[in-house]
Amino acid sequence: MEEIVSRGFAQLGIAPDERAAERYRIYYEYLEERNRVMNLTAISGAEDVARLHFLDCAALLGLHDFKGKKVIDVGTGAGFPGLPLKIAEPSIELTMLDSLNKRVDFLRETCEKLGFEDTQCIHARAEEAPAELRGAYDAAVSRAVARLNTLCELCLPFLKVGGVFIAMKGPDCAQEVSAAQSAMRILGAELRDIAIYTVPGTDISHAAVIIDKVKPTHPMYPRKWAQIKKKPL
């Protein structure tokens, strides 16, 4: 695990925190333990978790400066991509948001084991999140399995003007990004880049869709989930 992570960061050109390898090991071991009794991830084993979860998520550090930033991970699941980012760059002030309480409990327990007292783990749907989270973040990240237009409506309201939303997608996402351009305009954002990267130690490529928040989002967004689903932007 430690060697894979170390080599991977070198390939990505990223210098992680000195405690990163130790914390990734703690995270991995607790993830494996809890995954035996609850459905957290289909990926298991030290090599696959190190590459396909930890390095895949941490690759975002090479695409945007997260240092000292207030970051929200929307639909975080078992903590991806937020927690791998926080482990590599502990100065991140991280909030992880998920709709399933048992996953949020797992994240709280994991953060306690990692010594992350400044990390918030919130049980809520994005469209029903506490009002004080709106417009409060420098960056939003999501690895959630949803169309980009939907993710934009759920994630962009959390950002300050000048903030950035990074959505992790497959490499063939150009059509999906094109279809989300209208949603970006309505929500006060514009596309900056689609950055393609290869996960170290694999031949797997992923895309990071980088979207800038350029003006405030109208208070009517996000809408209720039934409306979002029935009439996507």
N, C-alpha and C positions, 0 to 999 in steps of 0.2 A: 504493500500500500504506500508506504513512505517514499520508496524509490520511484514508483510510478508517478506519484504526485510531483516529486521533485523534478524528474525528467520532463514531465508535462509542462510545468511552469517555465522551465528553461526554454522549451520549444515555443511557448507562447510569448516569451520575452517579458514575463511578469515576475517581479520579486515579491513573494508572499511574506506575510508576517512570520516571525521566527517560530512561533508556536503553531503554525498552520498544520504541519504534518501530524503533530500530536493530536490536535483537535479533529482533524479529518478522521483519524483512527478512532477516537472516542465516538464521533458521530456515526461512523460506519458500524461499529460494534453494537451500538444501541439500536440503530436502524434494523440491523439483522435480527436482533433479539425480539424487538416489537413486531417485526414483519411476520414472525412465525404465528402470531395470534391476531393480527389485524392486517388489512390490506393497505399497505403503504406504498409499495413499489413492486413492479414485475421484474426489476433488475436486481440481481443479487450476486454475491461473490466479490471478493476484494478488488480484483482487476476490473471487472465491469463497472462496479460502483465508482471506483476511483476515476475511470475514464469517462463513462457515459453519464454520470451525475456530477461529480465534483469538478473535473476539468472542463467538461462541457459548459457548466454554469460559470465557472471562474473565468472562462475565456472572455466574458463581457468586460472584465477589468482592462483588457487591452483595447477596447473599443470606446470606452468612456471613462472619464475621471470621476470615480466614486468617493474619493478620499474626503472624509469629513461631511459627506452628504447625508441628508435625510431621505431614506429610501423605503418605499412600500412594495412588497411582493404580493400581488393579487392572485388569489387562487393557488396559494403556495403548496398545497398538498403536504408532502413530507418535508417541505422546506426548500424546494427548488424553484428558482435559482438563488433566493435570498440568503440562505444560510451558508452555502459555499462561498458566496461573495463576502459575507461578514467574517468568515473564518480567515480568508486571505487578506482582507482589509478591515481590521477590527474598528477603525475609526468611523465606519458606516453606522449611522443611527437607524436601525432596521425595525420595520413593522411588518409582520407576516399575517396575512388575512386569509381565512379559509372558512367555508360554510359548514364543515363537519367538525363537531366538538371534539371527537376522539383524536383527530389529527392535531388539533390545537393543543390538547393536553400533551400529546407526544412532543410537540415542539417546545412547550414550556419546560418539560422534563429534560429535553435535550439541551436547551439553552442553560439550564441550571448546571448540568454536567460540564458544559463548556465554559462556564464562568461568565456568561453574557448577561449581566444584570440590567443592561440598558436596552434590551430587545423586547418589543411588544409582540405578543401573540394574541390575535383578536379573532373571536368566533363571530363571524357575520358574513352575509352575502355582500358583495361589493356594492350593489345598488341599494342596500339597506345599512351601510356602514355608518358609524357615529358621525354626526355633522361636523365635529371638530377636526375630522381628518381631511375634509374638503379643502383643497388649495394649500395643503400643508407640507407638500413634499417636493424635494429637488429632483427626484427620479422615481419612476414606477417601472417595475419589471414584471414580466409574466411569462410562464412556460405553460400556461393553461391551454387545454385543447378546446379552442373556440375560434370561430372566424375572426379575422382581424377587425372588421367593422364593429363586431360585438365587443371585443376586447377594448377597442378605443373608447366606446361609450362607458365601459365599466372602469377603465383606468385613468383616462385623461382628467376627469374631475378632481382627482386627488392631487394634481400637480399645481405648483405655482406657475405663473407666467414666467417663461424662461427655463422651465423644467423640461425633462426628457422622459419619454416612454420608450422602453426597449422590449419588444416582443420577440420571443424565441420561436423560430419557425423552421420548417424544412427548407432545403435549398431551392425548391421549385415553387416559390411563393409569389412570384411576380404578378400573376393574375389576381391572387387574393389581395395583394397590396393595392393593385389598381382599382379593384372593386371597393376598397376602403377609403379611397381618396375623398369621396363625398362626405363620409362620416368625419374624417379629419377636419375638413373645412367647417362643417357645422359645429364641431366641438372646440374649435379654436386652435387647431394644430396643423402642421404641415410635415411632409416626409423629408427627412434629411438624407437617409442612406439605407441601402440594404447591404449589410456587410456579411459576406460569406466567409466562414472559417472552417478549418478541419480540426476535429477533436484529436489531440495528441495521442499517438500510439494506435490510431485507427485510420481507416480510409473513409470515415463518415464525415460528411460536410453538413453544416447547419447554417441558418441565416439569422442574423439579428436585425430586425426591422427597427430603425432608429427614427423616432418621431418627436419633433420639437413642439412644445406648447407655446404658441405665439400670442394668444390673447385669452381672456377669461372664458370659461365654459358657461353657457347659459344655465341658470338655476334649474331649468326643467329637466336637465340631464344629470345623472342617468335616470331613465324612466323605470317603471316597475318591470320585473322580469317578463311578465306576460306580454307587455307591450313591445319590449325589445325583441322577443322571440317572434311575435306576430308580424311586426313591421320593422325589420332591421334598418338602420340608417344606410 
